C-alpha cells in the first residue's frame, strides 16, 4: 500500500547529457521507487550549466514524462555551476525572521555578483563552537536569470516547480537515504561526474563543509576520441560507451580514458587538499562516486591511489523497493550511480526550503 500525500512531488534532473525523472512514494514498509526514466540530450543543449536549446529541453521533458506515464505535475529540480554559490558563514545570533530581513546585506560580503541579480536563501546550522554568541549559516545564492530559465522551461513542459534545489544538496540527500553512517567518525566526500561537470561535496558532521563544481566530465573523453580518430560526436560517444570500432583499438581508447580520468582525480585531490588546509583535524573516511561517468573502468582505483581514501560507487536505489513497471531490475542496478541527483530530488517534498 502506498500513502498518497499532498506534498508529494517527482524529481527531475536536467543534466547536460541526460534528463532523468524519478517518482518515490512512502510505502508501508519504506520508500518505493515507482517510476524512473532517462533520455539523452543532443550535444550543446546545455553548456557550462547554461541552457542553450530550451525548446529541445522542453520537448525532451514532455516525452520523458509521457513515456513514464506520470500524472504528478509537482516537481523538484536542481541547478549547479558558476551561477550557484554555496558558503558556510558565521554570523551573530539572530532568529530566522531577523536573518530573513538582513540576509541580502550579509550576503553582499560573500557573493562576487550584484545581490540584486541573485536569489538568496539560507539555513541556520546551529551555534558556533568558537563563540556562543554566533551561529553557523549555510548561504546559498543563484543567479535569477538561470532560475527564471528553469522555471520557464518547466512551465512550458506543463509542470509545476515546487522545489529549486542545488545538485550538491540533492546528492547529499540521496547519500543520507541510502548510505547514512550515523555517528561514524570521519568526513565523507560525495563526487558526481557527469557529461560536463564534476560536483564535489565534502560532508563534515553530516553537513556540507565544502562544495565545488569543476567544468570537466565525460564529454572530454568523447571529444578526445573525435579529435584523435576523426569520428563524429555520435560515433565517438558510441565508442566511449563500449561499441567496438575498427578505427579505435581498445588500447588507444584506454589510454584516452586513463589520461582524462587522471585529470579528474587531480582536480578532486586539489579540492580535498584545500579542505584539509581549513582544518588540520579533518579525517576523510570515504569517497562515494556517482554520475554517468562514475563507472568508467579504472577510475575507482585511480582515485584511491591519488587520494589514499577508500572509494566506492553510490547505489542510489539501495534503500528503495524497486517497483518500476516495464523496467528491468538489472538495468536499474546498472544506472543506480547515475541516478543519485534525481533520487535526491524525488525525496524532497512540497514546502521544503
Secondary structure, DSSP 8 states (H G I E B T S, - for coil): -B---TT--EEEEE-SSEEEEEEEEEETTEEEEEEEEEEE--TTSEETTEES-HHHHHHHHHHHHHHHT----EEEEEE-STTEEEEEEEEE---HHHHHHHHHHHHTTT-SS-GGGEEEEEEEEEE-SS-TTEEEEEEEEEEHHHHHHHHHHHHHTT-EEEEEEEHHHHHHHHHHHHH--TT-SSEEEEEEE-SS-EEEEEEETTEEEEEEEES--THHHHHHHHHHHT--HHHHHHHHTT--BTTB-HHHHHHHHHHHHHHHHHHHHHHHHHHHHH-TT--EEEEEEESTTTT-TTHHHHHHHHH-SEEEE--TTTTSEE--TT--HHHHHHHGGGGHHHHHHHT--TT--
